[in-house]
C-alpha cells in the first residue's frame, strides 16, 4: 500500500494526528491525542447489533448434533473429572477447563457421562455448548471496540466486527465444548485493553490510564491461563511495553522519578497481576481435584499422599534388608528402575536396565545391605553376604531383581547404549561370577529428606536417594534419552555417570525415591503424616510436566492424520480440517474459514513488511510524502495488529509438536482486524469519496461467502455429494480426503 501523490492529498478524508513526543507523561497535562469517545448512541447500537448477529451465527442449530463431537470427548471429560474431583493431567493450563466444568455444573451434569457417543438425557449438552459459544460471541463487539480505539471510524470498525462474525472457522470453533472460544475471547479482550491503554498513554497515572493498564494485566492472566498459546498475547503486550519505556527513556523531558514510576506500575500490572491469576487457576485446580488418579504419579510424593484414595500412603516405614522396593526416578517420564530378560545389542550385551513408566513386577528390587556405612573404608575383597537391619545413609547395598534373579551391575568398561558420555548399567545373574564382584554394590546417599524422616535411614516417599557404584564411583542416573524402539521398546535409558561432580549432584536425573515398599515383617503406617506439600513446588512440577508432555506430541510423518496440518498451509487455508466423521448419515462439520477473509488477510499481512521497506527507502531518499503528525498514529496501530498476527503465527514454525488448523485462529483474528485497518487507510488515501461503496461491497461479499459455506458450519446431515460448489481449492477435503493413503 503506497502513499498518494501530492495532487491527491487534498481529496483524502481527514486523518487524526498526534504529537510526536512522549514527553507528556503527567496525569495533569492535557494531550492533543484524546481518546476516541465511545458509548454514544451509534456505538451502543452497533455493539448491540454486532452482538446479536454474532449470537445468531454461534447459536443457530447449536444442539443439532446430539453426540460428542471432535474434542468435546476430550475437554468435556475433563469437566466431568472436576465434578468428580479426580486428578488428571493435560497439556493446557486449567482456567478454560474450569469454565467447561462450570458449564457442566450449571447444566446439572453429575459427572457420570464420559463424553463418548450420544449424549444421555440427563446431560444438557445444548446449554453447555451455548455457555461456550458465549465467549465466541464476544469477538464481534471486542473487534469493534479495538478498531475504534485505533482511530478507525464507525463504519470500518463495524465492518471489522462483521468480518469476525462472518468467518466460518471462528464461528464453528465456538459452537462446541472446547477451549478455543475462551482462548479467542481472552485474546480479543487483551487486544482491546491494550488498544485502550495505548490511547490513554498521554494521560499517565490518570484513572483511565490505571484502569486500562490493570485490565490489560487481568486479560493477560486470563489468556495465559486458558492455553499456552495465550503467551503470544503476553509477548505482544511485552513488546509494546518495551517500546513505550524506550521512548520515555530517550525523552529528556521525562523525570527519572516519573520514569521509575512507569516501570513500577507496569511490573505490578503486567507481571505480578497476570502471574497471580495464572497461579490462582492452578491453586483452584489443586483444591478441586483432591482424589487420586494414576496420572498424578509424576507429582511430588507429598502432593500424592494428600489425595484421597492414593495407594502409596499406607506402607511399611523402614526399608531394610529383605525389603522389596520400587525405585522411581525424579526425571519426568523416566518412570521406575526396570529390567527384563532382553539383552543390549551392543556393549556388554548383558540384560537391559531401563526406566519404565508403568507399575509391574519387573520394577521390584530386593534390597540387601552388604556393608555397613562405618565399615566401607576398610572393606576389601568380594561383595560379601547380606547383613540384616535397616538401610541407612552411607550403607552399601545390592539390588536383586526379583523376577529375573539378577543383580544391578555397573560396568565402567562399556559406554551407555545411547548416551555415550555415560557408562552402561546392566543386570547379571545371581549365580554368575560377576555377582561376586564389587560392581554390583551401591553406596546409598540420602539427599534432602523430608524433615520428619531425617533420621539417617531410608524410608518410602520421603528420602530421595543417590546410588553410587562402590567400584567405579559412577552414579546411577536416568540420562533423559530413550532406547531404540526395535530392541529397547522406547523405554528410558538408565546409565551411570562417572564425571567428577556426579557424586555431589542433586539434580533430578541422579535421584531416586522408594515409591513402593513391601515388607511383610512390618506393619504399614500412614506416611502422609511425615510428608510435606508446597504449592509452589507442585505448581512448578505440573508446569514442567505440561511442557514435556506438550513437546512429546510430535507428528508421525509415516502416517497421514486428517486432522493435522502444517503452519505454512494455514494463511491460505490449503487444507481445512474435518472435525467429525464423513459418512453419509453423520452430521458433518468442516473447519473451513471464509476464503475472502483468510486470503485477503494473508496477502495484506505478508506484504506489510515490503510496505514498510518501501517507506524506509523513500525516507532515505527524502521523498516520503507523509504529512506532519500523520505517520505515527498509523504505524503504531498497524504495528499492534500486525505484531499480534506475527507473534501468534510465526512461533509455530519453531515448534516440533503436532499442529492443527485451529492453532491459527488467534492469528487470524489479528489478521482480519489488520486487513480492515489497511482497507480503511487505503480508502482514505486513494478513494475517500468511495468509502460507502467499499464498505457495502466488501461487507456483502463476505456475508455472501459465509452463507455459501454455512452448511458445513451449521452441520450438513445429507450425503456430501449433494452439497455443490464447496471445493474452491483442489486440496480441500470436502468430497474426499486427497491425502488419504
Secondary structure, DSSP 8 states (H G I E B T S, - for coil): -----HHHHTTS-------S------TTS--SS------SHHHHHHHHHHHHHHHHHHHTTTT---B--TTHHHHHHHHHHHHHTB----SS-SHHHHHHHHHHHHTT--S---S-SB--TT--HHHHHHHHHHHHHHHHHHHHHHHHHTT--HHHHHHHHHHHHT-HHHHHHTSSS-SHHHHHHHHHHHHHHHHHHHHTTTSTTSHHHHHHHHHHHHHHHHHHHH-GGGHHHHHHHHHHHHHHHHHHHT-TTS-HHHHHHHHHHHHIIIIIHHHHHHHHHHHHHHHH--B--GGGTTS-HHHHHTSBT-SSSEEESB-BTT-EEEEEESSTTT-EEEEEEEE-SSTT--EEEEEESS--GGGEEEEEEEE-GGGSTT--SS------SB-BTT-EEEEEETTTTEEEEEEEEEE-SS-TTSEEEEEEETTSGGGGSGGG-EEEEE-S--GGG-SSB-BTTT--EEEEETTT--EEEEEEEE--HHHHTT-EEEEEE--GGGGG--SGGG-EEEEEEE-TTS-EEEGGGG----HHHHHHHHHHHHHHHHHT-B--TTS--TTB--GGGTTTTSS-EE-S--STTS-B-EE---HHHHHHHHHHHHHHHHHHHHHHHHHHTT-----TTTHHHHHHHHHHHHHHHHHTTGGGGG--B--BGGGGHHHHHHHHHHHHHHHHHHHHHH-GGGHHHHHHHHHHHHHHHHHHHHHHHH-B-S-GGGS-S--SSTT--SSS-TT--
